Amino acid sequence: MAVLSLEHIQKIYPNGFEAVKNFNLQIEEKEFVVLLGPSGCGKSTVLRMIAGLETISSGELKIDGQIMNNVDTKDREIAMIFKNAVLYPNMTVYDNLASGLRLCRLSKKEIDSRVRETAKFLELEDILDQKPEKLSEGQKQSVIRGRAIVRNSKIYLMDEALSNLEDNIKSQMYEEIQKIHEKQGDTILYVTENQAEAMALGDRIVVMKDGVIKQIGSPTELKENPANRFVAGYLFDMEFYDVKCVREGGNICIKTGTNTFPLSEKQAEKLKDYGGQTIYMGIRQSDLKKSTEKSGKKNNIAEIVFDISKVYLFDKDTEETLVLPED
């Protein structure tokens, strides 16, 4: 278990591309944090910098208060599971689990003790003498995870660890990862593009875009209070439209095409400085009641029927959230 701290971390490649920008995050002991974002957002680069597989351009990486920027990967007490992790095909399950420990030159007695303890925990005791070709996909994934946790590392990094698996196996692995976390109390940083996966696993979720943290929060916080248009759109199935704030009879309303919708007192208060301005409106697909076909035009906001109490409204320039559903 360890406290992991990233302070003003940047990654700039020789060609000038800035993959990670002013990244700040502290992960507490026993916390399960998920880095979530689309491909290319910088989340795997953050993981690789923590592991020592990428150099840090600027900023400080600390584990339990000790600066680790220039510490060798092998000395960071970190275990990492990659997206395409595989087992050694010519080794038994026992030897796959023991392989990393042998590189650390532990005694045979210590290696055997750790391997058997891990096998018992992951219910692999009956297959220790089998080779990977005889295992189910779920068993292979359990051995891959076992190979990491047998090292008793301070921090576990998981990079798209389940992305190539079928849904039924993923569900099994979700339960296993949660069991590992609850049983051992490990500090875990998990990278994924899968929103449902992030919401199911994380104590906190760090949502990233273009190398920047867009919001950090628990699954509940992100669901109930997305900070900006990107977070709201990425986490939920949402359609976005340009709408205009107008004043009618002293009240603030939003205008969509030829239709005007009155706002609640709370909604209007939040938009009091936006009279005459265009803003974004976001609506979850499930809250769009129907779309008429009178004009034959698609995505015409004037033709869409929705409940005004269920819309999200965002600043046009900053894209920050102005109004949440039920405001």
PAZA-563379 format. One record per residue (C-alpha): residue number from 0; residue in three letters; x, y, z. Coordinates in nm, 2 decimals. Layout:
BEGIN
rec pos NUM code ala east X north Y up Z
...
//
This chain:
BEGIN
rec pos 0 code met east 0.00 north 0.00 up 0.00
rec pos 1 code ala east 0.13 north 0.35 up -0.08
rec pos 2 code val east 0.03 north 0.71 up -0.14
rec pos 3 code leu east 0.10 north 0.81 up -0.50
rec pos 4 code ser east 0.13 north 1.18 up -0.58
rec pos 5 code leu east 0.17 north 1.34 up -0.92
rec pos 6 code glu east 0.25 north 1.71 up -0.91
rec pos 7 code his east 0.24 north 1.93 up -1.22
rec pos 8 code ile east 0.34 north 1.64 up -1.44
rec pos 9 code gln east 0.41 north 1.70 up -1.81
rec pos 10 code lys east 0.52 north 1.48 up -2.10
rec pos 11 code ile east 0.66 north 1.66 up -2.40
rec pos 12 code tyr east 0.81 north 1.45 up -2.68
rec pos 13 code pro east 1.11 north 1.57 up -2.89
rec pos 14 code asn east 0.89 north 1.67 up -3.18
rec pos 15 code gly east 0.72 north 1.92 up -2.94
rec pos 16 code phe east 0.40 north 1.72 up -2.89
rec pos 17 code glu east 0.26 north 1.77 up -2.53
rec pos 18 code ala east 0.10 north 1.44 up -2.44
rec pos 19 code val east 0.03 north 1.52 up -2.08
rec pos 20 code lys east -0.03 north 1.88 up -1.95
rec pos 21 code asn east 0.00 north 1.99 up -1.58
rec pos 22 code phe east -0.13 north 1.67 up -1.44
rec pos 23 code asn east -0.21 north 1.68 up -1.07
rec pos 24 code leu east -0.34 north 1.39 up -0.87
rec pos 25 code gln east -0.30 north 1.23 up -0.53
rec pos 26 code ile east -0.40 north 0.87 up -0.48
rec pos 27 code glu east -0.44 north 0.76 up -0.12
rec pos 28 code glu east -0.35 north 0.42 up 0.03
rec pos 29 code lys east -0.60 north 0.15 up -0.06
rec pos 30 code glu east -0.77 north 0.37 up -0.32
rec pos 31 code phe east -0.89 north 0.24 up -0.66
rec pos 32 code val east -0.86 north 0.52 up -0.91
rec pos 33 code val east -0.95 north 0.49 up -1.28
rec pos 34 code leu east -0.81 north 0.71 up -1.56
rec pos 35 code leu east -1.08 north 0.74 up -1.82
rec pos 36 code gly east -1.08 north 0.90 up -2.16
rec pos 37 code pro east -1.07 north 0.84 up -2.54
rec pos 38 code ser east -0.77 north 0.70 up -2.72
rec pos 39 code gly east -0.48 north 0.94 up -2.73
rec pos 40 code cys east -0.59 north 1.14 up -2.43
rec pos 41 code gly east -0.26 north 1.07 up -2.24
rec pos 42 code lys east -0.39 north 0.82 up -1.98
rec pos 43 code ser east -0.15 north 0.54 up -2.07
rec pos 44 code thr east 0.13 north 0.78 up -2.09
rec pos 45 code val east 0.06 north 0.88 up -1.73
rec pos 46 code leu east 0.07 north 0.51 up -1.63
rec pos 47 code arg east 0.40 north 0.46 up -1.81
rec pos 48 code met east 0.56 north 0.76 up -1.64
rec pos 49 code ile east 0.46 north 0.62 up -1.30
rec pos 50 code ala east 0.61 north 0.29 up -1.39
rec pos 51 code gly east 0.93 north 0.44 up -1.52
rec pos 52 code leu east 0.88 north 0.33 up -1.88
rec pos 53 code glu east 0.85 north 0.70 up -1.99
rec pos 54 code thr east 1.06 north 0.99 up -1.87
rec pos 55 code ile east 0.89 north 1.28 up -1.70
rec pos 56 code ser east 0.95 north 1.61 up -1.88
rec pos 57 code ser east 0.86 north 1.82 up -1.58
rec pos 58 code gly east 0.69 north 1.79 up -1.24
rec pos 59 code glu east 0.74 north 1.54 up -0.96
rec pos 60 code leu east 0.62 north 1.19 up -0.91
rec pos 61 code lys east 0.62 north 1.08 up -0.54
rec pos 62 code ile east 0.55 north 0.75 up -0.37
rec pos 63 code asp east 0.50 north 0.78 up 0.00
rec pos 64 code gly east 0.66 north 1.13 up -0.02
rec pos 65 code gln east 0.98 north 1.01 up -0.20
rec pos 66 code ile east 1.05 north 1.17 up -0.54
rec pos 67 code met east 1.07 north 0.88 up -0.79
rec pos 68 code asn east 1.14 north 1.06 up -1.12
rec pos 69 code asn east 1.49 north 0.91 up -1.17
rec pos 70 code val east 1.44 north 0.58 up -0.98
rec pos 71 code asp east 1.48 north 0.27 up -1.19
rec pos 72 code thr east 1.16 north 0.08 up -1.27
rec pos 73 code lys east 1.26 north -0.23 up -1.07
rec pos 74 code asp east 1.31 north -0.02 up -0.76
rec pos 75 code arg east 0.97 north 0.15 up -0.76
rec pos 76 code glu east 0.78 north -0.14 up -0.61
rec pos 77 code ile east 0.51 north -0.12 up -0.88
rec pos 78 code ala east 0.34 north -0.41 up -1.06
rec pos 79 code met east 0.19 north -0.34 up -1.40
rec pos 80 code ile east -0.06 north -0.54 up -1.61
rec pos 81 code phe east -0.06 north -0.44 up -1.98
rec pos 82 code lys east -0.34 north -0.46 up -2.23
rec pos 83 code asn east -0.18 north -0.74 up -2.43
rec pos 84 code ala east -0.02 north -0.93 up -2.13
rec pos 85 code val east 0.05 north -1.29 up -2.21
rec pos 86 code leu east 0.17 north -1.60 up -2.02
rec pos 87 code tyr east 0.49 north -1.79 up -2.10
rec pos 88 code pro east 0.35 north -2.08 up -2.30
rec pos 89 code asn east 0.62 north -2.33 up -2.21
rec pos 90 code met east 0.58 north -2.27 up -1.84
rec pos 91 code thr east 0.33 north -2.41 up -1.59
rec pos 92 code val east 0.10 north -2.19 up -1.40
rec pos 93 code tyr east 0.33 north -2.23 up -1.10
rec pos 94 code asp east 0.63 north -2.12 up -1.30
rec pos 95 code asn east 0.44 north -1.83 up -1.46
rec pos 96 code leu east 0.36 north -1.70 up -1.11
rec pos 97 code ala east 0.71 north -1.76 up -0.98
rec pos 98 code ser east 0.90 north -1.61 up -1.28
rec pos 99 code gly east 0.91 north -1.25 up -1.15
rec pos 100 code leu east 1.01 north -1.36 up -0.80
rec pos 101 code arg east 1.30 north -1.56 up -0.94
rec pos 102 code leu east 1.43 north -1.25 up -1.11
rec pos 103 code cys east 1.43 north -1.08 up -0.77
rec pos 104 code arg east 1.64 north -1.37 up -0.64
rec pos 105 code leu east 1.42 north -1.47 up -0.36
rec pos 106 code ser east 1.47 north -1.79 up -0.18
rec pos 107 code lys east 1.29 north -2.11 up -0.31
rec pos 108 code lys east 1.10 north -2.12 up 0.02
rec pos 109 code glu east 0.98 north -1.76 up -0.01
rec pos 110 code ile east 0.89 north -1.81 up -0.38
rec pos 111 code asp east 0.69 north -2.12 up -0.30
rec pos 112 code ser east 0.51 north -1.96 up -0.01
rec pos 113 code arg east 0.40 north -1.66 up -0.22
rec pos 114 code val east 0.30 north -1.86 up -0.52
rec pos 115 code arg east 0.08 north -2.10 up -0.32
rec pos 116 code glu east -0.07 north -1.81 up -0.12
rec pos 117 code thr east -0.16 north -1.63 up -0.44
rec pos 118 code ala east -0.29 north -1.94 up -0.60
rec pos 119 code lys east -0.52 north -2.01 up -0.31
rec pos 120 code phe east -0.65 north -1.66 up -0.31
rec pos 121 code leu east -0.73 north -1.67 up -0.68
rec pos 122 code glu east -0.85 north -2.03 up -0.67
rec pos 123 code leu east -0.57 north -2.15 up -0.90
rec pos 124 code glu east -0.45 north -2.43 up -0.67
rec pos 125 code asp east -0.58 north -2.71 up -0.89
rec pos 126 code ile east -0.41 north -2.59 up -1.21
rec pos 127 code leu east -0.06 north -2.50 up -1.09
rec pos 128 code asp east 0.09 north -2.78 up -1.29
rec pos 129 code gln east -0.09 north -2.70 up -1.61
rec pos 130 code lys east 0.04 north -2.50 up -1.91
rec pos 131 code pro east -0.15 north -2.20 up -2.06
rec pos 132 code glu east -0.28 north -2.40 up -2.36
rec pos 133 code lys east -0.49 north -2.61 up -2.12
rec pos 134 code leu east -0.65 north -2.31 up -1.95
rec pos 135 code ser east -0.98 north -2.12 up -2.02
rec pos 136 code glu east -0.95 north -1.75 up -2.10
rec pos 137 code gly east -1.08 north -1.66 up -1.76
rec pos 138 code gln east -0.81 north -1.88 up -1.59
rec pos 139 code lys east -0.54 north -1.72 up -1.81
rec pos 140 code gln east -0.65 north -1.37 up -1.70
rec pos 141 code ser east -0.64 north -1.48 up -1.34
rec pos 142 code val east -0.29 north -1.61 up -1.37
rec pos 143 code ile east -0.18 north -1.28 up -1.54
rec pos 144 code arg east -0.32 north -1.09 up -1.24
rec pos 145 code gly east -0.17 north -1.34 up -1.00
rec pos 146 code arg east 0.17 north -1.28 up -1.16
rec pos 147 code ala east 0.14 north -0.92 up -1.06
rec pos 148 code ile east 0.00 north -0.95 up -0.71
rec pos 149 code val east 0.24 north -1.23 up -0.61
rec pos 150 code arg east 0.51 north -0.96 up -0.60
rec pos 151 code asn east 0.34 north -0.78 up -0.31
rec pos 152 code ser east 0.40 north -0.44 up -0.47
rec pos 153 code lys east 0.30 north -0.11 up -0.32
rec pos 154 code ile east 0.10 north 0.00 up -0.63
rec pos 155 code tyr east -0.07 north -0.19 up -0.91
rec pos 156 code leu east -0.11 north -0.03 up -1.25
rec pos 157 code met east -0.35 north -0.18 up -1.50
rec pos 158 code asp east -0.36 north -0.06 up -1.86
rec pos 159 code glu east -0.67 north -0.16 up -2.06
rec pos 160 code ala east -0.63 north -0.49 up -1.88
rec pos 161 code leu east -0.97 north -0.62 up -1.98
rec pos 162 code ser east -1.03 north -0.45 up -2.32
rec pos 163 code asn east -0.98 north -0.76 up -2.54
rec pos 164 code leu east -1.21 north -0.99 up -2.34
rec pos 165 code glu east -1.56 north -1.10 up -2.41
rec pos 166 code asp east -1.83 north -0.95 up -2.20
rec pos 167 code asn east -1.90 north -1.26 up -1.99
rec pos 168 code ile east -1.53 north -1.30 up -1.90
rec pos 169 code lys east -1.51 north -0.92 up -1.83
rec pos 170 code ser east -1.78 north -0.95 up -1.57
rec pos 171 code gln east -1.59 north -1.24 up -1.41
rec pos 172 code met east -1.27 north -1.03 up -1.41
rec pos 173 code tyr east -1.45 north -0.72 up -1.26
rec pos 174 code glu east -1.55 north -0.94 up -0.96
rec pos 175 code glu east -1.20 north -1.08 up -0.93
rec pos 176 code ile east -1.03 north -0.73 up -0.94
rec pos 177 code gln east -1.27 north -0.60 up -0.68
rec pos 178 code lys east -1.20 north -0.91 up -0.46
rec pos 179 code ile east -0.83 north -0.85 up -0.49
rec pos 180 code his east -0.87 north -0.48 up -0.40
rec pos 181 code glu east -1.10 north -0.55 up -0.10
rec pos 182 code lys east -0.89 north -0.84 up 0.03
rec pos 183 code gln east -0.54 north -0.69 up -0.01
rec pos 184 code gly east -0.63 north -0.32 up 0.02
rec pos 185 code asp east -0.39 north -0.24 up -0.26
rec pos 186 code thr east -0.35 north 0.10 up -0.42
rec pos 187 code ile east -0.46 north 0.06 up -0.78
rec pos 188 code leu east -0.45 north 0.29 up -1.08
rec pos 189 code tyr east -0.66 north 0.15 up -1.37
rec pos 190 code val east -0.67 north 0.28 up -1.73
rec pos 191 code thr east -0.97 north 0.23 up -1.96
rec pos 192 code glu east -1.18 north 0.39 up -2.24
rec pos 193 code asn east -1.49 north 0.20 up -2.12
rec pos 194 code gln east -1.72 north 0.43 up -1.92
rec pos 195 code ala east -1.92 north 0.14 up -1.77
rec pos 196 code glu east -1.61 north -0.03 up -1.66
rec pos 197 code ala east -1.48 north 0.29 up -1.49
rec pos 198 code met east -1.81 north 0.35 up -1.32
rec pos 199 code ala east -1.82 north -0.01 up -1.19
rec pos 200 code leu east -1.47 north -0.03 up -1.06
rec pos 201 code gly east -1.34 north 0.31 up -0.94
rec pos 202 code asp east -1.35 north 0.48 up -0.60
rec pos 203 code arg east -1.27 north 0.79 up -0.80
rec pos 204 code ile east -1.25 north 0.85 up -1.18
rec pos 205 code val east -1.01 north 1.09 up -1.35
rec pos 206 code val east -1.16 north 1.20 up -1.68
rec pos 207 code met east -0.90 north 1.31 up -1.94
rec pos 208 code lys east -0.90 north 1.47 up -2.28
rec pos 209 code asp east -0.60 north 1.59 up -2.49
rec pos 210 code gly east -0.36 north 1.54 up -2.20
rec pos 211 code val east -0.57 north 1.74 up -1.96
rec pos 212 code ile east -0.78 north 1.64 up -1.65
rec pos 213 code lys east -1.13 north 1.75 up -1.72
rec pos 214 code gln east -1.28 north 1.63 up -1.39
rec pos 215 code ile east -1.20 north 1.41 up -1.09
rec pos 216 code gly east -1.48 north 1.26 up -0.88
rec pos 217 code ser east -1.66 north 0.95 up -0.76
rec pos 218 code pro east -1.89 north 0.78 up -1.00
rec pos 219 code thr east -2.19 north 0.94 up -0.82
rec pos 220 code glu east -2.03 north 1.29 up -0.84
rec pos 221 code leu east -1.96 north 1.26 up -1.21
rec pos 222 code lys east -2.31 north 1.13 up -1.28
rec pos 223 code glu east -2.49 north 1.39 up -1.08
rec pos 224 code asn east -2.26 north 1.69 up -1.14
rec pos 225 code pro east -2.05 north 1.67 up -1.46
rec pos 226 code ala east -1.83 north 1.98 up -1.47
rec pos 227 code asn east -1.84 north 2.04 up -1.84
rec pos 228 code arg east -1.97 north 1.94 up -2.18
rec pos 229 code phe east -1.70 north 1.68 up -2.24
rec pos 230 code val east -1.76 north 1.49 up -1.92
rec pos 231 code ala east -2.13 north 1.49 up -1.96
rec pos 232 code gly east -2.11 north 1.38 up -2.32
rec pos 233 code tyr east -1.84 north 1.12 up -2.27
rec pos 234 code leu east -2.01 north 0.95 up -1.98
rec pos 235 code phe east -2.37 north 0.96 up -2.11
rec pos 236 code asp east -2.53 north 0.90 up -2.44
rec pos 237 code met east -2.61 north 1.26 up -2.52
rec pos 238 code glu east -2.71 north 1.49 up -2.81
rec pos 239 code phe east -2.60 north 1.85 up -2.81
rec pos 240 code tyr east -2.77 north 2.15 up -2.97
rec pos 241 code asp east -2.71 north 2.53 up -2.99
rec pos 242 code val east -2.99 north 2.71 up -2.81
rec pos 243 code lys east -3.05 north 3.08 up -2.73
rec pos 244 code cys east -3.12 north 3.24 up -2.39
rec pos 245 code val east -3.40 north 3.50 up -2.43
rec pos 246 code arg east -3.60 north 3.72 up -2.20
rec pos 247 code glu east -3.98 north 3.71 up -2.24
rec pos 248 code gly east -4.21 north 3.90 up -2.01
rec pos 249 code gly east -3.92 north 3.95 up -1.77
rec pos 250 code asn east -3.84 north 3.58 up -1.75
rec pos 251 code ile east -3.54 north 3.40 up -1.89
rec pos 252 code cys east -3.62 north 3.12 up -2.14
rec pos 253 code ile east -3.44 north 2.91 up -2.39
rec pos 254 code lys east -3.53 north 2.92 up -2.75
rec pos 255 code thr east -3.49 north 2.62 up -2.99
rec pos 256 code gly east -3.59 north 2.70 up -3.34
rec pos 257 code thr east -3.94 north 2.84 up -3.33
rec pos 258 code asn east -4.01 north 2.70 up -2.98
rec pos 259 code thr east -3.95 north 2.88 up -2.65
rec pos 260 code phe east -3.92 north 2.69 up -2.32
rec pos 261 code pro east -3.97 north 2.86 up -1.98
rec pos 262 code leu east -3.71 north 2.78 up -1.72
rec pos 263 code ser east -3.75 north 2.70 up -1.35
rec pos 264 code glu east -3.66 north 2.98 up -1.10
rec pos 265 code lys east -3.34 north 2.80 up -1.02
rec pos 266 code gln east -3.24 north 2.75 up -1.38
rec pos 267 code ala east -3.32 north 3.11 up -1.47
rec pos 268 code glu east -3.11 north 3.23 up -1.18
rec pos 269 code lys east -2.81 north 3.04 up -1.31
rec pos 270 code leu east -2.86 north 3.19 up -1.66
rec pos 271 code lys east -2.94 north 3.55 up -1.56
rec pos 272 code asp east -2.62 north 3.68 up -1.72
rec pos 273 code tyr east -2.67 north 3.49 up -2.05
rec pos 274 code gly east -2.97 north 3.69 up -2.19
rec pos 275 code gly east -2.94 north 3.70 up -2.57
rec pos 276 code gln east -2.64 north 3.45 up -2.58
rec pos 277 code thr east -2.62 north 3.12 up -2.75
rec pos 278 code ile east -2.53 north 2.82 up -2.53
rec pos 279 code tyr east -2.52 north 2.45 up -2.56
rec pos 280 code met east -2.80 north 2.22 up -2.46
rec pos 281 code gly east -2.74 north 1.85 up -2.39
rec pos 282 code ile east -3.00 north 1.59 up -2.37
rec pos 283 code arg east -2.95 north 1.22 up -2.30
rec pos 284 code gln east -3.09 north 0.99 up -2.57
rec pos 285 code ser east -3.32 north 0.82 up -2.32
rec pos 286 code asp east -3.48 north 1.16 up -2.24
rec pos 287 code leu east -3.56 north 1.24 up -2.60
rec pos 288 code lys east -3.93 north 1.15 up -2.63
rec pos 289 code lys east -3.97 north 1.16 up -3.00
rec pos 290 code ser east -3.87 north 1.34 up -3.32
rec pos 291 code thr east -4.14 north 1.44 up -3.57
rec pos 292 code glu east -4.10 north 1.42 up -3.94
rec pos 293 code lys east -4.31 north 1.71 up -4.05
rec pos 294 code ser east -4.03 north 1.89 up -4.23
rec pos 295 code gly east -3.83 north 1.59 up -4.33
rec pos 296 code lys east -3.53 north 1.74 up -4.17
rec pos 297 code lys east -3.31 north 1.54 up -3.93
rec pos 298 code asn east -3.17 north 1.68 up -3.60
rec pos 299 code asn east -3.39 north 1.99 up -3.62
rec pos 300 code ile east -3.41 north 2.10 up -3.26
rec pos 301 code ala east -3.75 north 2.26 up -3.32
rec pos 302 code glu east -3.89 north 1.91 up -3.39
rec pos 303 code ile east -3.75 north 1.73 up -3.09
rec pos 304 code val east -3.98 north 1.67 up -2.79
rec pos 305 code phe east -3.81 north 1.67 up -2.45
rec pos 306 code asp east -3.86 north 1.75 up -2.08
rec pos 307 code ile east -3.70 north 2.08 up -2.00
rec pos 308 code ser east -3.62 north 1.96 up -1.64
rec pos 309 code lys east -3.39 north 1.70 up -1.79
rec pos 310 code val east -3.16 north 1.91 up -2.00
rec pos 311 code tyr east -2.80 north 2.01 up -1.94
rec pos 312 code leu east -2.69 north 2.36 up -2.04
rec pos 313 code phe east -2.33 north 2.46 up -2.10
rec pos 314 code asp east -2.14 north 2.78 up -2.16
rec pos 315 code lys east -2.06 north 2.82 up -2.53
rec pos 316 code asp east -1.70 north 2.94 up -2.48
rec pos 317 code thr east -1.57 north 2.75 up -2.18
rec pos 318 code glu east -1.81 north 2.45 up -2.21
rec pos 319 code glu east -1.85 north 2.45 up -1.83
rec pos 320 code thr east -2.18 north 2.33 up -1.70
rec pos 321 code leu east -2.44 north 2.60 up -1.62
rec pos 322 code val east -2.75 north 2.40 up -1.55
rec pos 323 code leu east -2.80 north 2.04 up -1.45
rec pos 324 code pro east -3.12 north 1.83 up -1.48
rec pos 325 code glu east -3.38 north 1.90 up -1.21
rec pos 326 code asp east -3.22 north 2.24 up -1.13
//
